[in-house]
Amino acid sequence: MILNSKSIETIAFDADDTLWRNEEIFIHAQDEFIRMLTPYHDEGYIRSHLNAVQIENLENFGYGIKGFTLSMIETAITLTEGRVTGSEIHEIIQLSKCMLSSPVELLPNVEQVLSSLKGHFQLFVITKGDLLDQESKLARSGVADYFDAIEIVSDKNANAYEQILQRHKVSAESFLMVGNSMKSDILPVLDIGAQALHVPYHSTWAHEEVTEDVLLNYPQLESLTDISELMTWLKTPLVKSMKEVS
């Protein structure tokens, strides 16, 4: 059953690839890593092996650049049968440092939307990944002051969202999540009886994708083509906020 959206009081946003560009940084680093290992294996094999190692390591290292770096090092050692050199490991580490210092580039219309929402709704950021990295990106983004709460979690699942809502005394019926990942931002939120809007990004890590069969279980799914459409969505007759959005 689709909730009556006039009860929305809190809107939360994913960070990476919802507020700012992020996946391109990983794609570029992965391409550089593959280039380094092509003397040992072909591109497809290196790419698939790195992806498998990343997923296997999530339980130990979590999401983010640091875990990705450790997975690159492990992959390099494995695929070269230990022949990877110290200078090549150093190159991987330097690649990681470049990722961490990459400029934070806001996506189009993000700041305008946040400015319009501020004061009418309670605004959250809910993101997963390395604490230091995500805090740094928020500080450098220029939009941190729009948010009433920032939650950085190790993973986004129904339990994590329930804990956040309980901690901030927010009811599921009054909560809306906006994000680009069906697996992390949308489906777990719908599972707890809250609302979610999918704003697709042009590239998504394969681990974050879900099958069409899974999506068929969520007839209440709603998507926007751009975050700017959130304002129109909130103003439609069937979706009214707790205050009129100006």
N, C-alpha and C positions, 0 to 999 in steps of 0.2 A: 504493500500500500504506500503510495507517495504521500509524504507528509505535507501539511499545509505550510507553505513557505513563509507566510506572514509572521510566523513565530521566530524567525531567525534573529538572534541577538549577537552571535559570535561567528565571525568568519575567519577561518584559518587558511594559510597559504603554505604550500610546499615551497622550498627555496630553489634548489638546483633545477634548472630547465623549466621553472615556472616563473620565478622572479628574475633570474639571470641565467646566462648561458653557462653550461657546464660540460655537457657530453662531448663537445668539440675538443675540450682540453684532454679528455681521456682518449679520444680517437687519435689525436695527433701524437700523443705519447705512445700509444700502442703501435702506430705506424712506424715510429722511430725505433721502437724495440724490435719489431719484426724485421726491419731493415738490418739491424745489428746481427740478428740470428740467421738471416738467409744463407750464409755460407754453410750452415749446418742442416737446415730443413727448408721445405717449401713454405710459402706464405700461409696457405690454408691450414697446414698442420700446426704451425706455430700459433696461429690465431685461435684455433679450436682448443689446443692444449692450454694456452693461457687462460681462456675463458673457463675451462673446466677447473683449473687450479684456483682461480678466483672464487668460484662458487664453493669449492671444497673448503677454502680458507675463511669463508664468511663467519663460520662459527667461532673461529679462533681470533681473527683479526678485525672482523666487522667490515662496514662499508667505508669507503673513502680512499684518499690518495695513499695514505701510509700502508693500508692493507693491500692496495693495488701494487705498490712498490715491492713489498715482500713477495707477492705472487709473481711479479716479473723476475725477481732474483731467483726464486725457486724454479721457475720455468727455465731460466737460462742455465742453471746448474744441471737440471734434468736433461734438457734437450742437447746439451753439449757433452753429456756424460762426464761432467766435472772439468771440462777443458776451458770453460769460460775464464777469462783472465781477470786479474784485479783491476786493471784499467777499464775493462768492460763493465764490471760491477760498479765502479766509480761513475761510469757514464750513465748507468741506470739511476744511481742516486742523484746525480746532477739533473737528470730528466725529471725526477720527482720534485726536486727543489724548484725547478722552473714551473711545474704544475702548481705548486703551492703559492708561488708569487705571481701567478697570472692575474691580469687585471679583471676586476669584477664588472661585467658588461650587462647592465639591466636590459631585459627584453622590452620591446616597444610597448608603450602605454601603461607599463607597470606603475610608475610613480603617479601618473595622473589618476589611475584607479584608486590607489591607496590614499591619495589626498582627498578624493571625493568621499571615500568610505570613513575616513578618520572622523571621530566625533559622533558618528551615527551607529557604529557597531563596535563591539569589542574585537580587536584584531590580533590574531596570533600568527606566528610562524611555527610550523611543525616540520622539522627536517631530521633526516638521519645521516649518520656519518661520524667522522672524527670531530670531537668537541672543539679542539683548538682551531682546526681548519674552518669549521662552520662558523665559529665565533669571529674569526678573522674576516671571512667573506662578508658577514653581516655588518661588521664595523666599517669595512671598506665600500660597502654597497651604497651608502648614503640614504638608505631607507629604514634603518633600524628604529628610528624614533617614531615611525608610524605605528609600531606594534606595542600592544599592551603586555604581551607575554611572548617569550621565545623558548621553544621546547626542542632540544636536540636529543634524539633518542637513538639507541643502537639498532632498532628495527621498527618498522611501522606495521603493526598488526592490530586486530580488534582489541586485544588486551591493552596494548600501549595507548590507544586512543581512549579507551574507557578510563584508564588511570589518569590521563591528562584532564579529561572532563571532570572527573571526581575531584581532582586536586584544585581545579579552578571553580568548582561548584557551577558547572555549566551542564544543562540538560541536553540529552541527545536531540530532542525535538527542536532545540533552539540553535543547533550547531550546523554550520556549513563548511565543508572542506573543498578547497580549490587546488588542483594539481595536475601534473602531466602523466603520472604513472597509475595505470589501472590497478596494478598489484599492490602498490604501497599507499596511494593517496585516495583511491576511490572505493574499491570493493570492501576493505576493512571498515570504512566509515559507514557504508550502506549496511554492513552486517550488524552494526550496533544500533541501527534505527535512526541514524542521522542522515543528513543530506550531503551530496558531493557533486561537484561539477568537474568534468574532465576537460582539460585544455591541452590537446595533443601538442607534442613537440616533434620536430621533423626527424629526430633520431632518438632511439630509446635502446638502452642496454637490453640484450636478449633476456637476461634474467628477470627483467621487470615486465616482460610481455606476458599476456594471458591468452588462452585460446578462445576462439569464437564459441565453443561449446560452453565454456565457463560463463561468458558474457550473457548467454541466453538465460541464465538463472537470475539475471538482474534487469528485469523489464523497466525498472525505474531509472535506468542510466540516462544521464543528460550530458551533452557535450557542448562546448563553445569552440568556435574556430580561433578566437583571439580573446585575451583576457579583458579587452575593452568591452566586450559584449556582456560582461558581468553586470554592468550598470543597467543595461536594457533588461536583462533577465530579472533583476531585482525590482524593476518598475512595472513589470507585466501584471495584469489584474490578478492572476492566480498566485503571484509571489510578491508579497508586500513585507517590508521590513518593519522593525519596531519603531523606527522613525522614518520620515520621508527622506529619501536620498535626493540631495540637490546636485 
